[in-house]
Amino acid sequence: MIILKKWRFWSSLLILFFCYFAIKPNFQDIESSNKINYGLDIQGGSSFLLELSEDVFKKNLLLKIVSQLELDYDLNSIIKNDQIEIDNAQDLTKLTNVVLQSMGLILNKKTESISNIEIESQFFKKSISDMTLNAVEIIRSRVDFLGNKELSIQKTGLNKILLEIPGSLNQNVKEIISKTAELNFHIEKNSFVETILLENIETNESVRVMERPNLTGDYIQDASMQYDNNSPVVSFSLNKAGADIFADLTEKNVGKRIAIVLDGTLISAPVVRDTISGGAGIISGNFTNEEANNLAIILKSGSLPTDISIIQEKQVGPSLGKEGVTKGIYASIIALIAITIFMIAYYKISGLFTAISIITCLLLLFSLMSLMNATLTLPGVIGIVLTIGMCVDANVLVYERIKENFLNKSVDPKNSGFNSAFITILDSNLTTLFAAIFLFAFGFGPIRGFSISLIIGIFSSLIVTYIILKLFLEIIPIEKTGLKIK
């Protein structure tokens, strides 16, 4: 009964119970956040090729330049045929070649009355490339909010993005990724000069507002779906700069309507009753729960700088993944059987301890992956097979160090041998752990899949070696371990 007094015995039982309850959800048809996800290479999924509109981006870029010319240089200009026309009657002395170059502009043509300025081609290409990289992160955030794990997204070409999502496709994905989500706030204006009429067909609401937005959605830092009088609405909050602009805007326009416009469509136009400070507000518009949730996700992740369209969609089959996983399982089983036979033949009953340690290590690895909601990929399967080798290596080091201590006539060969070997095991595993962490930090895709399983495998191997293997060595007499040298 001395075994019941050992803390490693109770720790081992705790590990087994933990493994049972952590792995169990993977074999049940229930929605759980504590299950292993499978990567695109194992279970297949959907692939989208997205294209960002160059024409719309150029139009938006020209509008920003026109606004900058007006604010910074007090120059009025118009956009015509993808060029900016400036009346020469204005003071153009500040608009030097250096200033034009810094804004990515070149003087295309100059007459007695008008100067034509256009965007320099290399600057435009670089702007599109940077915009696409920014769009990659925005789309990644949107899909992440929907709960899709281990997606693959990368920029291809100048203005295209390849998005691959493993598993069954969330019905909201297409709408989420293809929505520009340009949110603007326009103040009502009773004039026909530089104004537009916005209408909401569903609510028969209309309002004439300033053509240029008074506040854009770029200042939104958070958004969420809430309920107001049992109706879904979208609550948003602005950052410090946006809150100051919004407060100043509402203070100067009390009694006027403020139009909330999403992608050029009027959502609602409430009347400003008082100064709105704090930068918080609510968007209501007869939303369904799904529409409100989608809008909150889009606003939270940020608006895209141009229109986006899905130009290609296809399903990625999992046949190669299934074959790879099957071969990985077979390789693991064959390796486990071969190692067990060899270890028992060489180390007698201690070899059986090794087989139990390997099985427990794998159970603990899968349990931790389930608990962390980690994603298993084909390179991850390779990391699991590598974990088996690391666990065996730890056992061999312990056994050989114990045998050496017998030759050196150590007083307590088991304890001294295990302790000295475990220091070596710890050093070698920490070195591998650092390498795996760097792979995870700087790698992507398959490299990350390998590093995740390797990191978890290292921790599992160390825990099993220190607790379960040492427990066996403590409770089994040295004469029966097969390690005593006569």
VENBEL-V15968 format. One record per residue. SS is DSSP state (~ for helix, > for strand, _ for the rest). OMEGA is omega in whole degrees, -180 to 180 (999 if undefined). NEAR is the number of other ideal C-beta (glycine too) atoms within 12 Angstrom. Layout:
ss=SS omega=OMEGA near=NEAR
ss=SS omega=OMEGA near=NEAR
This chain:
ss=_ omega=-179 near=7
ss=~ omega=180 near=10
ss=~ omega=-179 near=16
ss=~ omega=-179 near=11
ss=~ omega=-177 near=11
ss=_ omega=-179 near=20
ss=~ omega=179 near=16
ss=~ omega=178 near=26
ss=~ omega=-180 near=22
ss=~ omega=176 near=16
ss=~ omega=179 near=21
ss=~ omega=177 near=30
ss=~ omega=179 near=20
ss=~ omega=178 near=20
ss=~ omega=-180 near=30
ss=~ omega=178 near=23
ss=~ omega=179 near=17
ss=~ omega=-179 near=24
ss=~ omega=-178 near=30
ss=~ omega=-176 near=20
ss=~ omega=180 near=20
ss=~ omega=-178 near=30
ss=~ omega=-174 near=26
ss=~ omega=-179 near=20
ss=~ omega=-180 near=22
ss=~ omega=-179 near=26
ss=~ omega=179 near=15
ss=_ omega=-180 near=13
ss=_ omega=179 near=8
ss=_ omega=175 near=11
ss=_ omega=-179 near=9
ss=_ omega=177 near=19
ss=_ omega=-179 near=15
ss=_ omega=177 near=24
ss=_ omega=177 near=28
ss=_ omega=174 near=37
ss=> omega=179 near=32
ss=> omega=-176 near=31
ss=_ omega=-179 near=39
ss=~ omega=-177 near=36
ss=~ omega=-180 near=35
ss=~ omega=-174 near=34
ss=~ omega=-178 near=31
ss=_ omega=-179 near=24
ss=> omega=-177 near=34
ss=> omega=180 near=32
ss=> omega=180 near=28
ss=> omega=171 near=34
ss=> omega=-176 near=25
ss=> omega=178 near=40
ss=> omega=178 near=31
ss=> omega=-175 near=40
ss=_ omega=177 near=26
ss=~ omega=-176 near=29
ss=~ omega=-180 near=18
ss=~ omega=179 near=25
ss=~ omega=180 near=33
ss=~ omega=178 near=32
ss=~ omega=179 near=22
ss=~ omega=179 near=31
ss=~ omega=178 near=33
ss=~ omega=178 near=31
ss=~ omega=178 near=27
ss=~ omega=180 near=27
ss=~ omega=178 near=37
ss=~ omega=178 near=30
ss=~ omega=180 near=23
ss=~ omega=178 near=23
ss=~ omega=-179 near=32
ss=~ omega=-176 near=20
ss=~ omega=-173 near=14
ss=~ omega=-174 near=16
ss=~ omega=177 near=25
ss=_ omega=-179 near=16
ss=_ omega=175 near=30
ss=_ omega=-178 near=21
ss=> omega=178 near=30
ss=> omega=178 near=22
ss=> omega=-179 near=25
ss=> omega=179 near=17
ss=_ omega=178 near=15
ss=_ omega=176 near=22
ss=> omega=179 near=25
ss=> omega=179 near=39
ss=> omega=180 near=28
ss=> omega=179 near=36
ss=> omega=-178 near=20
ss=_ omega=178 near=22
ss=_ omega=179 near=12
ss=_ omega=180 near=20
ss=_ omega=-177 near=14
ss=_ omega=-176 near=24
ss=_ omega=-180 near=11
ss=_ omega=-176 near=17
ss=_ omega=-178 near=29
ss=_ omega=178 near=14
ss=~ omega=179 near=15
ss=~ omega=179 near=10
ss=~ omega=179 near=22
ss=~ omega=-179 near=29
ss=~ omega=-180 near=17
ss=~ omega=179 near=16
ss=_ omega=180 near=32
ss=_ omega=-176 near=27
ss=> omega=173 near=36
ss=> omega=178 near=24
ss=> omega=-175 near=26
ss=> omega=-177 near=22
ss=> omega=179 near=19
ss=> omega=176 near=18
ss=_ omega=180 near=13
ss=_ omega=-174 near=9
ss=_ omega=-172 near=13
ss=> omega=172 near=22
ss=> omega=178 near=28
ss=> omega=-179 near=25
ss=> omega=178 near=37
ss=> omega=-179 near=28
ss=> omega=179 near=34
ss=_ omega=-171 near=22
ss=~ omega=-179 near=17
ss=~ omega=177 near=14
ss=~ omega=180 near=22
ss=~ omega=179 near=27
ss=~ omega=179 near=20
ss=~ omega=179 near=18
ss=~ omega=178 near=31
ss=~ omega=180 near=33
ss=~ omega=178 near=24
ss=~ omega=179 near=22
ss=~ omega=180 near=32
ss=~ omega=177 near=34
ss=~ omega=177 near=24
ss=~ omega=179 near=26
ss=~ omega=177 near=38
ss=~ omega=-179 near=34
ss=~ omega=179 near=22
ss=~ omega=179 near=36
ss=~ omega=177 near=44
ss=~ omega=180 near=31
ss=~ omega=-179 near=26
ss=~ omega=-178 near=42
ss=~ omega=177 near=39
ss=~ omega=180 near=24
ss=~ omega=178 near=30
ss=_ omega=176 near=31
ss=_ omega=178 near=23
ss=_ omega=-176 near=33
ss=_ omega=173 near=31
ss=_ omega=175 near=36
ss=_ omega=177 near=39
ss=> omega=-179 near=32
ss=> omega=-178 near=33
ss=> omega=178 near=24
ss=> omega=176 near=26
ss=> omega=-177 near=24
ss=_ omega=-175 near=18
ss=_ omega=-173 near=20
ss=_ omega=-180 near=36
ss=> omega=-179 near=28
ss=> omega=176 near=40
ss=> omega=-179 near=29
ss=> omega=178 near=42
ss=> omega=-176 near=35
ss=> omega=-180 near=39
ss=> omega=174 near=35
ss=_ omega=179 near=30
ss=_ omega=-172 near=18
ss=_ omega=173 near=29
ss=_ omega=-176 near=27
ss=_ omega=-178 near=12
ss=_ omega=-171 near=28
ss=~ omega=-177 near=33
ss=~ omega=-180 near=24
ss=~ omega=-177 near=25
ss=~ omega=-173 near=41
ss=~ omega=-176 near=43
ss=~ omega=-179 near=31
ss=_ omega=180 near=32
ss=_ omega=178 near=34
ss=_ omega=175 near=42
ss=_ omega=-178 near=29
ss=> omega=180 near=38
ss=> omega=176 near=35
ss=> omega=-179 near=43
ss=> omega=176 near=35
ss=> omega=178 near=38
ss=> omega=-180 near=31
ss=_ omega=-179 near=24
ss=_ omega=-179 near=15
ss=_ omega=178 near=14
ss=_ omega=-180 near=12
ss=_ omega=179 near=10
ss=_ omega=178 near=15
ss=> omega=176 near=19
ss=> omega=178 near=24
ss=> omega=178 near=22
ss=> omega=-178 near=34
ss=> omega=173 near=20
ss=> omega=-175 near=23
ss=_ omega=-176 near=11
ss=_ omega=-177 near=15
ss=_ omega=-178 near=17
ss=_ omega=179 near=11
ss=> omega=178 near=26
ss=> omega=-180 near=19
ss=> omega=176 near=31
ss=> omega=-174 near=25
ss=> omega=174 near=34
ss=> omega=-177 near=30
ss=_ omega=179 near=24
ss=_ omega=-180 near=22
ss=_ omega=176 near=31
ss=_ omega=179 near=28
ss=> omega=-180 near=36
ss=> omega=-180 near=31
ss=~ omega=179 near=37
ss=~ omega=-177 near=26
ss=~ omega=-179 near=31
ss=> omega=179 near=38
ss=> omega=178 near=21
ss=> omega=178 near=24
ss=> omega=-179 near=34
ss=> omega=177 near=24
ss=> omega=176 near=30
ss=> omega=-179 near=26
ss=> omega=177 near=17
ss=> omega=-174 near=18
ss=_ omega=178 near=9
ss=_ omega=177 near=8
ss=> omega=-180 near=19
ss=> omega=176 near=26
ss=> omega=178 near=31
ss=> omega=177 near=40
ss=> omega=-179 near=26
ss=> omega=175 near=39
ss=> omega=-179 near=27
ss=> omega=174 near=32
ss=_ omega=-174 near=20
ss=~ omega=-179 near=15
ss=~ omega=180 near=17
ss=~ omega=179 near=30
ss=~ omega=179 near=25
ss=~ omega=179 near=20
ss=~ omega=-179 near=25
ss=~ omega=179 near=35
ss=~ omega=179 near=26
ss=~ omega=-179 near=21
ss=~ omega=-179 near=31
ss=~ omega=180 near=32
ss=~ omega=-176 near=19
ss=~ omega=-175 near=17
ss=_ omega=176 near=29
ss=_ omega=-179 near=19
ss=_ omega=178 near=17
ss=_ omega=177 near=26
ss=> omega=177 near=28
ss=> omega=-176 near=36
ss=> omega=176 near=41
ss=> omega=-171 near=42
ss=> omega=178 near=38
ss=> omega=-179 near=35
ss=_ omega=177 near=26
ss=_ omega=-179 near=22
ss=> omega=179 near=25
ss=> omega=177 near=34
ss=> omega=177 near=39
ss=> omega=-180 near=30
ss=> omega=-179 near=31
ss=> omega=178 near=28
ss=> omega=178 near=19
ss=_ omega=-179 near=27
ss=_ omega=-177 near=14
ss=_ omega=178 near=13
ss=_ omega=179 near=19
ss=_ omega=179 near=31
ss=_ omega=178 near=19
ss=_ omega=175 near=17
ss=_ omega=179 near=27
ss=> omega=180 near=24
ss=> omega=-178 near=37
ss=> omega=176 near=28
ss=> omega=178 near=40
ss=_ omega=-178 near=28
ss=_ omega=-179 near=28
ss=_ omega=-179 near=19
ss=_ omega=163 near=26
ss=_ omega=179 near=16
ss=~ omega=-178 near=18
ss=~ omega=180 near=18
ss=~ omega=179 near=27
ss=~ omega=180 near=31
ss=~ omega=178 near=30
ss=~ omega=180 near=33
ss=~ omega=178 near=43
ss=~ omega=179 near=34
ss=~ omega=-178 near=35
ss=~ omega=-179 near=40
ss=~ omega=-179 near=43
ss=~ omega=-177 near=30
ss=~ omega=178 near=32
ss=_ omega=-179 near=31
ss=_ omega=177 near=35
ss=_ omega=-175 near=40
ss=_ omega=179 near=35
ss=_ omega=178 near=33
ss=_ omega=180 near=28
ss=> omega=-180 near=39
ss=> omega=177 near=25
ss=> omega=-177 near=26
ss=> omega=178 near=21
ss=> omega=179 near=18
ss=> omega=179 near=22
ss=> omega=178 near=18
ss=> omega=177 near=20
ss=> omega=-177 near=27
ss=_ omega=-179 near=18
ss=_ omega=-173 near=25
ss=~ omega=179 near=15
ss=~ omega=180 near=18
ss=~ omega=-180 near=30
ss=~ omega=179 near=19
ss=~ omega=179 near=17
ss=~ omega=179 near=28
ss=~ omega=180 near=29
ss=~ omega=179 near=18
ss=~ omega=178 near=18
ss=~ omega=178 near=29
ss=~ omega=178 near=20
ss=~ omega=180 near=16
ss=~ omega=-180 near=22
ss=~ omega=-179 near=30
ss=~ omega=179 near=21
ss=~ omega=179 near=16
ss=~ omega=-180 near=26
ss=~ omega=180 near=29
ss=~ omega=-179 near=18
ss=~ omega=180 near=21
ss=~ omega=-180 near=32
ss=~ omega=180 near=28
ss=~ omega=-179 near=17
ss=~ omega=-177 near=20
ss=~ omega=178 near=32
ss=~ omega=179 near=20
ss=~ omega=-175 near=16
ss=~ omega=-175 near=22
ss=~ omega=180 near=31
ss=_ omega=-175 near=22
ss=~ omega=177 near=27
ss=~ omega=176 near=35
ss=~ omega=176 near=28
ss=~ omega=176 near=27
ss=~ omega=-180 near=40
ss=~ omega=179 near=45
ss=~ omega=179 near=33
ss=~ omega=179 near=30
ss=~ omega=-180 near=45
ss=~ omega=-180 near=41
ss=~ omega=179 near=29
ss=~ omega=179 near=36
ss=~ omega=179 near=43
ss=~ omega=177 near=36
ss=~ omega=-180 near=33
ss=~ omega=179 near=40
ss=~ omega=180 near=45
ss=~ omega=179 near=36
ss=~ omega=-180 near=34
ss=~ omega=177 near=33
ss=~ omega=178 near=39
ss=~ omega=-178 near=31
ss=~ omega=-179 near=25
ss=_ omega=-178 near=23
ss=_ omega=-177 near=22
ss=_ omega=-180 near=36
ss=> omega=180 near=37
ss=> omega=178 near=41
ss=_ omega=179 near=39
ss=~ omega=174 near=34
ss=~ omega=177 near=34
ss=~ omega=176 near=42
ss=~ omega=177 near=41
ss=~ omega=177 near=29
ss=~ omega=179 near=39
ss=~ omega=177 near=45
ss=~ omega=178 near=34
ss=~ omega=178 near=33
ss=~ omega=178 near=46
ss=~ omega=179 near=39
ss=~ omega=179 near=28
ss=~ omega=180 near=38
ss=~ omega=178 near=45
ss=~ omega=180 near=35
ss=~ omega=178 near=30
ss=~ omega=179 near=42
ss=~ omega=-179 near=45
ss=~ omega=178 near=30
ss=~ omega=180 near=31
ss=~ omega=-177 near=43
ss=~ omega=-178 near=39
ss=~ omega=178 near=26
ss=~ omega=177 near=30
ss=~ omega=179 near=38
ss=~ omega=177 near=29
ss=~ omega=-179 near=21
ss=~ omega=173 near=27
ss=~ omega=179 near=25
ss=~ omega=179 near=16
ss=_ omega=179 near=16
ss=_ omega=177 near=11
ss=_ omega=-179 near=22
ss=_ omega=-180 near=11
ss=_ omega=-173 near=18
ss=~ omega=-178 near=30
ss=~ omega=-177 near=34
ss=~ omega=-178 near=20
ss=~ omega=179 near=22
ss=~ omega=180 near=35
ss=~ omega=-177 near=40
ss=~ omega=-179 near=24
ss=~ omega=179 near=24
ss=~ omega=-176 near=34
ss=~ omega=176 near=30
ss=~ omega=178 near=21
ss=~ omega=179 near=22
ss=~ omega=-179 near=35
ss=~ omega=180 near=23
ss=~ omega=-177 near=17
ss=~ omega=180 near=22
ss=~ omega=178 near=33
ss=~ omega=177 near=19
ss=~ omega=178 near=16
ss=~ omega=-180 near=29
ss=~ omega=179 near=26
ss=~ omega=179 near=18
ss=~ omega=-180 near=21
ss=~ omega=179 near=33
ss=~ omega=178 near=21
ss=~ omega=176 near=17
ss=~ omega=-180 near=25
ss=~ omega=-176 near=26
ss=~ omega=-173 near=15
ss=~ omega=179 near=12
ss=_ omega=178 near=21
ss=_ omega=175 near=21
ss=_ omega=-177 near=27
ss=~ omega=-180 near=28
ss=~ omega=178 near=24
ss=~ omega=179 near=31
ss=~ omega=178 near=41
ss=~ omega=-176 near=33
ss=~ omega=-180 near=34
ss=~ omega=-179 near=41
ss=~ omega=180 near=43
ss=~ omega=179 near=39
ss=~ omega=-180 near=38
ss=~ omega=179 near=39
ss=~ omega=179 near=40
ss=~ omega=179 near=39
ss=~ omega=-180 near=31
ss=~ omega=-180 near=42
ss=~ omega=180 near=46
ss=~ omega=-179 near=34
ss=~ omega=-178 near=36
ss=~ omega=180 near=47
ss=~ omega=-176 near=45
ss=~ omega=-175 near=31
ss=~ omega=-171 near=31
ss=~ omega=179 near=40
ss=~ omega=179 near=43
ss=~ omega=177 near=34
ss=~ omega=178 near=30
ss=~ omega=-179 near=38
ss=~ omega=-180 near=40
ss=~ omega=-173 near=26
ss=~ omega=-180 near=24
ss=_ omega=177 near=24
ss=_ omega=-175 near=15
ss=~ omega=-178 near=29
ss=~ omega=-176 near=15
ss=~ omega=-178 near=18
ss=_ omega=-177 near=32
ss=_ omega=-178 near=28
ss=_ omega=-177 near=38
ss=_ omega=179 near=24
ss=_ omega=-178 near=20
ss=_ omega=999 near=9
